[in-house]
């Protein structure tokens, strides 16, 4: 199997809303959350929506309200942050939130926000998403218009001036606090399309503040009545008094916005979240980082490309994030070679580890191994070693593959070499036979092995099936 197509990473998606106790404002994410869910379902993903409960390991979380996560509470590595907050030149972001933005892919609707996040975090995996349309977003039934002007959002002084001026003309003004509106709260002047999109999708006439330096997409400028701050009041009055003009604006806004197919937008965006991987793995990379390979380790202090435990129960279904390649999920048959030096002696569940390595390799792919020899000084001087190796340590991964339940493929032992200690070198120079050197304590330091994956033949498959059937019966 070749490398996964990018959209395969998103076969399982959770839309995750962060909601602290007694904090009602997380409901402001609801409309966009539903749009995300519908768009992913259109792309064939298995999708669910939940609060405060991320997927662990398998699948991808798209996290709304990550700025509400308590300090020092981590997100799992299979999480993408959907940032809807204006960064305001960095004044908004708290250090713990910036740390989250540094360690996860980020989606943001504002190019200005994206530039600020990249600058403040050094994270290059910050991507522009364009809020778009799904048919399910059109769900507000037409009703009699009992309100002249509806404003939704937190009221500050600059917004209050507009609302008071509208009310002073005799218009019926309704304010919905706790949701975000279309008059800029901050001086950054970023049009919050994530807030107005729900209105556009439901054929509502939208008036929004728009100065010459307001960040707004060209199509959205045409979809609503975009006017400067000092024109908000007369524009609202004119629309209230002209039903035909108001209804035409609402229909035009819907037609323009509905051209933005959210599923199609995602189909173009999502592949950017994952970059092509090398075909060779440096497994247990430690301090021997190799820029030509995919470096995997379980210890973050070595700053590997991917922080991953192959022997974990989630196996190859785990999705993790690394700054070099973005979101990563390792696939069966994806790699030509795995090099793992001074690692196997540390692995608690070695059969599971070796099974994952066999799965990752293409047929004919090689696993290059370096391990301490069981009679060497180094085998047991390191207190973190839990095993050592000798010539017979590879039988269960080769000839006795059936014992591990391998019914499709196995390893062949292609090479085995010994790195001699000074004692062993002295013996070799004196003409001592290799077998005797290998049996002499402290004469060998390390063993170097090359295992090559191959498919089982018919007899081997039958042997494996017979063994497994007998084991089940007992």
KEGU-744293 format. One record per residue (C-alpha): residue in three letters; x, y, z; residue number from 1. Coordinates in Angstrom, 1 decimal. Layout:
KEGU-744293
 rest      X      Y      Z  nr
  ala      X      Y      Z NUM
...
end
This chain:
KEGU-744293
 rest      X      Y      Z  nr
  unk    0.0    0.0    0.0   1
  unk    1.3    3.5   -0.9   2
  unk    1.2    6.5    1.4   3
  unk   -2.3    7.5    2.5   4
  unk   -4.4   10.0    0.5   5
  unk   -4.6   13.1    2.6   6
  unk   -8.4   12.9    3.2   7
  unk   -8.0    9.4    4.7   8
  unk   -6.6   11.0    7.8   9
  unk  -10.1   12.4    8.4  10
  unk  -12.1    9.2    8.1  11
  unk  -13.0    9.7   11.8  12
  unk  -13.7   13.3   13.0  13
  unk  -14.9   14.7   16.3  14
  unk  -16.1   18.3   16.5  15
  unk  -15.2   19.2   20.0  16
  unk  -16.5   22.2   21.9  17
  unk  -14.8   23.4   25.0  18
  unk  -17.3   24.5   27.6  19
  unk  -16.2   25.5   31.1  20
  unk  -18.7   25.0   33.9  21
  unk  -21.4   27.7   34.0  22
  unk  -20.1   29.3   30.8  23
  unk  -22.9   29.8   28.4  24
  unk  -21.0   31.7   25.7  25
  unk  -19.6   28.4   24.1  26
  unk  -23.0   28.2   22.5  27
  unk  -21.7   30.9   20.1  28
  unk  -19.8   28.1   18.2  29
  unk  -23.0   26.0   17.6  30
  unk  -23.8   27.1   14.0  31
  unk  -20.3   26.7   12.7  32
  unk  -19.9   23.4   14.5  33
  unk  -22.9   22.1   12.7  34
  unk  -21.5   23.3    9.4  35
  unk  -18.2   21.5   10.0  36
  unk  -20.0   18.3   10.9  37
  unk  -22.2   18.4    7.8  38
  unk  -19.3   19.2    5.5  39
  unk  -17.2   16.3    6.9  40
  unk  -20.1   13.9    6.6  41
  unk  -20.4   15.0    3.0  42
  unk  -16.8   14.0    2.5  43
  unk  -17.5   10.6    3.9  44
  unk  -16.2   11.0    7.4  45
  unk  -17.7    9.4   10.5  46
  unk  -18.5   12.5   12.5  47
  unk  -19.8   13.3   16.0  48
  unk  -20.2   16.4   18.1  49
  unk  -19.4   16.5   21.8  50
  unk  -18.3   18.7   24.6  51
  unk  -15.0   18.5   26.5  52
  unk  -14.3   14.9   25.5  53
  unk  -11.7   14.6   22.8  54
  unk  -10.9   11.5   20.8  55
  unk   -7.7    9.9   22.0  56
  unk   -5.3    8.4   19.4  57
  unk   -7.6    7.4   16.5  58
  unk   -9.4   10.1   14.5  59
  unk   -9.0   13.9   14.5  60
  unk  -10.5   16.4   16.9  61
  unk  -11.5   19.8   15.5  62
  unk  -11.5   22.0   18.7  63
  unk  -13.7   25.0   19.1  64
  unk  -13.0   27.3   22.1  65
  unk   -9.5   26.0   22.8  66
  unk   -8.7   29.4   24.5  67
  unk  -11.2   28.3   27.2  68
  unk   -9.1   25.2   28.2  69
  unk   -7.7   25.6   31.7  70
  unk   -4.0   26.3   31.9  71
  unk   -1.7   23.2   31.9  72
  unk   -4.5   21.0   30.5  73
  unk   -3.2   19.4   27.3  74
  unk   -5.0   18.6   24.2  75
  unk   -4.3   15.2   22.6  76
  unk   -1.9   15.3   19.7  77
  unk   -4.6   14.4   17.2  78
  unk   -6.3   17.8   17.6  79
  unk   -6.7   20.7   15.3  80
  unk   -7.5   24.1   16.9  81
  unk  -10.2   26.1   15.1  82
  unk   -9.4   29.7   16.2  83
  unk  -12.2   32.1   16.0  84
  unk  -10.7   34.8   18.3  85
  unk   -9.2   38.0   17.1  86
  unk   -5.6   38.0   18.2  87
  unk   -5.5   41.8   18.4  88
  unk   -1.7   42.0   17.8  89
  unk   -1.2   39.4   20.5  90
  unk   -3.0   41.2   23.3  91
  unk   -5.8   38.5   23.5  92
  unk   -3.7   35.4   23.6  93
  unk   -2.6   34.1   27.0  94
  unk    0.7   32.2   27.3  95
  unk   -1.0   28.9   27.8  96
  unk   -3.2   29.4   24.7  97
  unk   -0.2   30.4   22.6  98
  unk    1.5   27.2   23.8  99
  unk   -1.5   25.2   22.5 100
  unk   -1.4   27.2   19.2 101
  unk    2.3   26.2   19.0 102
  unk    1.8   22.5   19.4 103
  unk   -1.2   21.9   17.1 104
  unk   -2.4   22.6   13.6 105
  unk   -4.6   25.7   13.5 106
  unk   -7.4   26.8   11.3 107
  unk   -8.3   30.5   11.2 108
  unk  -10.7   32.5    9.0 109
  unk   -8.5   35.7    9.1 110
  unk   -5.2   36.2    7.2 111
  unk   -4.2   38.8    9.8 112
  unk   -4.8   36.4   12.6 113
  unk   -2.8   33.7   10.8 114
  unk    0.2   36.0   10.3 115
  unk    0.1   36.9   14.0 116
  unk   -0.2   33.3   15.2 117
  unk    2.7   32.2   13.0 118
  unk    4.8   35.1   14.2 119
  unk    4.1   34.6   17.9 120
  unk    4.3   30.8   17.9 121
  unk    6.7   29.8   15.1 122
  unk    4.1   27.3   14.0 123
  unk    3.9   27.1   10.2 124
  unk    0.9   24.8   10.3 125
  unk   -1.7   27.6   10.6 126
  unk   -4.1   27.5    7.7 127
  unk   -6.9   29.7    6.3 128
  unk  -10.3   28.2    6.2 129
  unk  -13.2   30.0    4.4 130
  unk  -16.5   29.6    6.2 131
  unk  -18.9   28.1    3.7 132
  unk  -22.3   26.8    3.1 133
  unk  -24.0   23.5    3.7 134
  unk  -27.7   23.0    3.0 135
  unk  -28.3   22.0    6.7 136
  unk  -27.4   25.6    7.6 137
  unk  -30.6   26.9    6.1 138
  unk  -33.0   26.1    8.9 139
  unk  -34.7   29.3   10.0 140
  unk  -38.2   29.3    8.7 141
  unk  -39.5   32.6    7.3 142
  unk  -41.5   34.5    9.9 143
  unk  -43.2   37.9   10.4 144
  unk  -40.6   40.6   10.9 145
  unk  -41.4   42.0   14.4 146
  unk  -38.0   43.6   14.9 147
  unk  -36.6   46.4   12.8 148
  unk  -32.9   45.8   13.7 149
  unk  -31.5   42.7   15.4 150
  unk  -28.1   43.1   17.0 151
  unk  -26.4   40.1   18.5 152
  unk  -23.2   40.4   20.5 153
  unk  -21.6   41.9   23.5 154
  unk  -22.3   45.6   23.7 155
  unk  -19.3   48.0   24.2 156
  unk  -19.2   51.7   23.9 157
  unk  -18.7   51.9   20.2 158
  unk  -21.6   49.5   19.6 159
  unk  -23.9   51.2   22.1 160
  unk  -23.6   54.5   20.2 161
  unk  -25.0   52.8   17.0 162
  unk  -27.8   51.0   18.9 163
  unk  -28.8   54.1   20.8 164
  unk  -28.9   56.1   17.6 165
  unk  -31.1   53.6   15.9 166
  unk  -33.5   53.4   18.8 167
  unk  -33.7   57.2   18.9 168
  unk  -35.1   57.2   15.3 169
  unk  -38.1   55.1   16.5 170
  unk  -36.9   51.8   15.2 171
  unk  -37.5   48.7   17.2 172
  unk  -34.0   47.5   18.1 173
  unk  -33.5   44.0   19.7 174
  unk  -30.1   43.2   21.3 175
  unk  -29.1   39.6   22.0 176
  unk  -26.1   39.6   24.4 177
  unk  -23.6   36.8   24.6 178
  unk  -23.3   36.3   20.8 179
  unk  -21.0   38.2   18.5 180
  unk  -22.2   40.8   16.1 181
  unk  -21.3   42.6   12.9 182
  unk  -20.2   46.0   14.3 183
  unk  -16.5   45.6   15.1 184
  unk  -15.9   45.2   18.8 185
  unk  -12.1   45.7   18.4 186
  unk  -10.3   48.3   16.3 187
  unk   -8.6   45.5   14.3 188
  unk  -11.5   45.7   11.8 189
  unk  -11.6   42.0   10.9 190
  unk  -15.0   41.1    9.5 191
  unk  -16.2   38.1   11.4 192
  unk  -17.6   36.0    8.6 193
  unk  -18.0   33.1   11.1 194
  unk  -20.6   35.2   12.8 195
  unk  -22.5   36.6    9.8 196
  unk  -22.5   33.3    7.7 197
  unk  -25.4   31.9    9.6 198
  unk  -27.5   34.9    8.7 199
  unk  -26.5   34.8    5.1 200
  unk  -27.3   31.1    4.9 201
  unk  -30.8   31.9    6.1 202
  unk  -31.6   34.8    3.7 203
  unk  -31.3   37.6    6.3 204
  unk  -30.3   41.1    5.3 205
  unk  -27.0   41.9    7.0 206
  unk  -25.5   45.3    7.6 207
  unk  -21.9   45.2    8.8 208
  unk  -19.3   47.9    9.5 209
  unk  -16.7   47.9    6.8 210
  unk  -14.0   50.5    6.5 211
  unk  -11.4   50.7    3.7 212
  unk   -9.0   48.8    5.9 213
  unk  -11.4   46.2    7.0 214
  unk  -10.3   42.6    6.3 215
  unk  -13.2   41.1    4.3 216
  unk  -13.3   38.8    1.3 217
  unk  -14.5   40.4   -2.0 218
  unk  -17.5   38.1   -2.4 219
  unk  -18.6   38.7    1.2 220
  unk  -18.4   42.5    0.7 221
  unk  -21.0   42.0   -2.0 222
  unk  -23.1   39.6    0.0 223
  unk  -24.0   42.1    2.7 224
  unk  -24.4   45.9    3.1 225
  unk  -20.8   46.8    4.0 226
  unk  -20.7   50.4    5.1 227
  unk  -18.4   52.6    7.3 228
  unk  -19.2   53.1   11.0 229
  unk  -20.8   56.5   10.4 230
  unk  -23.2   55.0    7.8 231
  unk  -24.5   52.2    9.9 232
  unk  -27.5   54.1   11.2 233
  unk  -28.8   55.7    8.0 234
  unk  -28.2   52.3    6.1 235
  unk  -30.3   50.4    8.6 236
  unk  -33.1   53.1    8.5 237
  unk  -33.2   52.9    4.7 238
  unk  -33.4   49.1    4.6 239
  unk  -36.1   49.0    7.3 240
  unk  -38.2   51.5    5.2 241
  unk  -37.7   49.7    1.9 242
  unk  -39.0   46.1    2.0 243
  unk  -38.0   45.3   -1.6 244
  unk  -34.4   46.5   -1.2 245
  unk  -34.1   44.6    2.1 246
  unk  -35.4   41.4    0.7 247
  unk  -33.2   41.8   -2.4 248
  unk  -30.2   42.2   -0.2 249
  unk  -31.1   39.1    1.8 250
  unk  -31.5   37.0   -1.4 251
  unk  -28.3   38.3   -2.9 252
  unk  -26.4   37.5    0.2 253
  unk  -27.8   34.0    0.3 254
  unk  -26.9   33.4   -3.4 255
  unk  -23.4   34.6   -3.0 256
  unk  -22.7   32.8    0.2 257
  unk  -24.2   29.5   -0.9 258
  unk  -21.7   29.4   -3.7 259
  unk  -19.1   28.6   -1.0 260
  unk  -19.5   24.9   -0.7 261
  unk  -18.0   24.1    2.7 262
  unk  -17.3   20.4    1.8 263
  unk  -15.5   21.5   -1.4 264
  unk  -13.5   24.1    0.6 265
  unk  -12.4   21.4    3.1 266
  unk  -11.5   19.0    0.2 267
  unk   -9.0   21.6   -0.9 268
  unk   -7.8   22.7    2.6 269
  unk   -7.4   19.4    4.5 270
  unk   -4.6   17.9    2.3 271
  unk   -2.4   20.9    3.5 272
  unk   -2.6   19.6    7.1 273
  unk   -0.4   16.6    6.2 274
  unk    2.9   16.6    4.2 275
  unk    4.5   13.7    2.4 276
  unk    6.6   11.5    4.6 277
  unk   10.0   10.0    3.8 278
  unk   10.0    6.3    2.9 279
  unk   12.5    5.4    5.6 280
  unk   12.0    5.5    9.4 281
  unk   14.6    6.3   12.1 282
  unk   12.8    4.5   14.9 283
  unk   13.9    5.5   18.4 284
  unk   15.8    8.4   16.9 285
  unk   17.0    9.8   20.2 286
  unk   20.1   12.0   19.7 287
  unk   20.8   10.4   16.3 288
  unk   18.3   12.6   14.4 289
  unk   18.4   12.0   10.6 290
  unk   16.9   14.7    8.4 291
  unk   16.6   12.2    5.5 292
  unk   14.2   10.0    7.5 293
  unk   11.0   10.1    9.5 294
  unk   12.3   10.3   13.1 295
  unk   10.1    8.6   15.7 296
  unk   10.7    8.5   19.4 297
  unk    8.7    8.2   22.7 298
  unk   10.7   10.9   24.5 299
  unk    9.9   14.5   23.7 300
  unk   13.3   15.8   24.9 301
  unk   14.8   14.5   21.6 302
  unk   12.4   16.6   19.5 303
  unk   11.6   13.8   17.0 304
  unk    9.4   14.4   14.0 305
  unk    6.7   12.2   15.5 306
  unk    6.2   11.4   19.2 307
  unk    4.7    8.0   19.1 308
  unk    4.7    4.6   20.8 309
  unk    4.3    2.0   18.1 310
  unk    3.4   -0.7   20.7 311
  unk    0.5    1.3   22.1 312
  unk   -3.0   -0.4   21.8 313
  unk   -4.1    2.1   19.2 314
  unk   -1.3    0.7   16.9 315
  unk   -1.1    2.2   13.5 316
  unk   -4.5    4.0   13.8 317
  unk   -2.9    6.7   16.0 318
  unk   -2.8   10.3   14.5 319
  unk   -0.2   12.7   15.9 320
  unk    1.1   16.1   15.0 321
  unk    4.7   17.1   14.3 322
  unk    6.0   20.4   13.1 323
  unk    7.9   19.0   10.2 324
  unk    5.1   16.9    8.5 325
  unk    1.9   18.1   10.2 326
  unk   -0.7   15.5   11.0 327
  unk    0.7   12.0   10.6 328
  unk   -0.9    8.5   10.6 329
  unk    1.4    5.6    9.7 330
  unk   -0.1    3.2    7.2 331
  unk    0.6   -0.5    6.5 332
  unk    3.1   -1.1    3.7 333
  unk    4.1    2.5    3.6 334
  unk    7.9    2.3    4.2 335
  unk   11.0    0.8    2.5 336
  unk   13.2    0.7    5.5 337
  unk   13.2    0.9    9.3 338
  unk   16.4    1.6   11.2 339
  unk   16.3    1.1   15.0 340
  unk   19.5    1.2   16.9 341
  unk   19.9    0.6   20.6 342
  unk   16.1    0.6   21.0 343
  unk   14.7   -3.0   21.2 344
  unk   16.4   -3.6   24.6 345
  unk   14.1   -0.9   26.1 346
  unk   10.7   -1.9   24.6 347
  unk    8.3   -3.5   27.1 348
  unk    6.1   -5.2   24.6 349
  unk    8.5   -6.3   21.9 350
  unk    6.2   -8.7   20.0 351
  unk    3.7   -5.8   19.5 352
  unk    6.5   -3.5   18.5 353
  unk    7.9   -6.0   16.0 354
  unk    4.4   -6.7   14.6 355
  unk    3.9   -2.9   13.9 356
  unk    7.3   -2.8   12.2 357
  unk    6.3   -5.7   10.0 358
  unk    3.0   -4.0    9.1 359
  unk    4.7   -0.7    8.2 360
  unk    7.2   -2.2    5.8 361
  unk    6.5   -2.9    2.2 362
  unk    7.1   -6.5    1.0 363
  unk   10.9   -6.7    0.6 364
  unk   11.4   -3.8    3.0 365
  unk   14.3   -4.1    5.5 366
  unk   14.5   -3.6    9.2 367
  unk   18.0   -2.7   10.3 368
  unk   18.6   -3.4   14.0 369
  unk   21.4   -2.8   16.5 370
  unk   21.1   -4.3   19.9 371
  unk   23.4   -5.3   22.9 372
  unk   24.7   -8.9   22.9 373
  unk   23.7  -10.8   25.9 374
  unk   27.3  -11.6   27.0 375
  unk   28.5   -8.1   26.6 376
  unk   29.4   -5.6   29.3 377
  unk   26.8   -3.2   27.9 378
  unk   23.9   -5.6   28.0 379
  unk   23.1   -5.0   31.7 380
  unk   25.1   -1.9   32.7 381
  unk   22.2    0.3   31.6 382
  unk   19.5    0.1   34.2 383
  unk   16.8    0.9   31.6 384
  unk   17.6   -2.3   29.6 385
  unk   15.0   -5.0   30.1 386
  unk   16.5   -7.6   27.8 387
  unk   19.6   -8.5   25.7 388
  unk   20.0  -10.5   22.5 389
  unk   21.9  -13.4   21.0 390
  unk   21.8  -15.3   17.7 391
  unk   18.5  -17.1   18.6 392
  unk   16.6  -13.9   19.5 393
  unk   15.1  -13.6   16.0 394
  unk   13.5  -17.0   15.6 395
  unk   10.0  -15.8   16.6 396
  unk   10.1  -13.1   14.0 397
  unk   11.3  -15.5   11.2 398
  unk   10.8  -19.2   11.3 399
  unk    8.5  -19.3   14.2 400
  unk    6.3  -16.5   13.0 401
  unk    3.2  -18.5   13.6 402
  unk    3.8  -18.3   17.4 403
  unk    3.1  -14.5   17.1 404
  unk    0.0  -15.0   15.0 405
  unk    1.6  -13.7   11.8 406
  unk   -0.5  -15.3    9.1 407
  unk    0.3  -13.0    6.1 408
  unk    4.0  -12.1    6.3 409
  unk    7.2  -12.7    8.2 410
  unk   10.8  -11.6    8.4 411
  unk   13.8  -13.4    6.9 412
  unk   17.1  -13.0    8.6 413
  unk   19.3  -11.6    5.8 414
  unk   22.3  -10.4    7.7 415
  unk   23.9  -10.8   11.2 416
  unk   27.1   -9.2   12.3 417
  unk   28.9   -8.8   15.6 418
  unk   30.8   -5.8   16.8 419
  unk   33.7   -7.2   18.8 420
  unk   35.0   -5.7   22.0 421
  unk   38.8   -5.3   22.5 422
  unk   38.8   -8.8   24.1 423
  unk   37.1  -10.2   21.0 424
  unk   39.4   -8.4   18.6 425
  unk   42.4   -9.8   20.4 426
  unk   40.9  -13.3   20.1 427
  unk   40.2  -12.8   16.4 428
  unk   43.8  -11.7   15.8 429
  unk   45.0  -14.8   17.5 430
  unk   42.9  -16.9   15.1 431
  unk   40.2  -18.0   17.5 432
  unk   37.1  -19.3   15.7 433
  unk   34.1  -17.0   15.5 434
  unk   31.8  -19.4   17.3 435
  unk   34.2  -19.5   20.3 436
  unk   34.6  -15.7   20.3 437
  unk   30.8  -15.3   20.4 438
  unk   30.5  -17.7   23.3 439
  unk   33.1  -15.8   25.3 440
  unk   31.8  -13.3   27.8 441
  unk   32.7   -9.7   27.1 442
  unk   34.1  -10.6   23.6 443
  unk   31.1   -9.1   21.7 444
  unk   29.6   -5.7   22.3 445
  unk   26.8   -5.4   19.9 446
  unk   24.8   -7.4   17.3 447
  unk   23.8   -5.9   14.0 448
  unk   20.9   -7.6   12.2 449
  unk   19.0   -7.1    9.0 450
  unk   15.5   -8.5    8.7 451
  unk   13.6   -8.4    5.4 452
  unk    9.8   -8.7    5.1 453
  unk    8.3  -11.3    2.8 454
  unk    4.8  -12.8    2.3 455
  unk    4.2  -16.3    3.6 456
  unk    3.9  -19.1    1.2 457
  unk    1.0  -21.5    1.3 458
  unk    2.6  -24.0    3.6 459
  unk    3.6  -21.3    6.1 460
  unk    0.1  -19.8    6.1 461
  unk   -1.4  -23.3    6.7 462
  unk    1.1  -23.8    9.6 463
  unk    0.1  -20.5   11.1 464
  unk   -3.6  -21.2   10.8 465
  unk   -3.3  -24.7   12.3 466
  unk   -1.3  -23.3   15.3 467
  unk   -3.8  -20.6   15.9 468
  unk   -6.8  -22.9   15.7 469
  unk   -5.2  -25.3   18.2 470
  unk   -4.4  -22.4   20.6 471
  unk   -8.1  -21.3   20.5 472
  unk   -9.3  -24.8   21.2 473
  unk   -7.2  -25.0   24.3 474
end
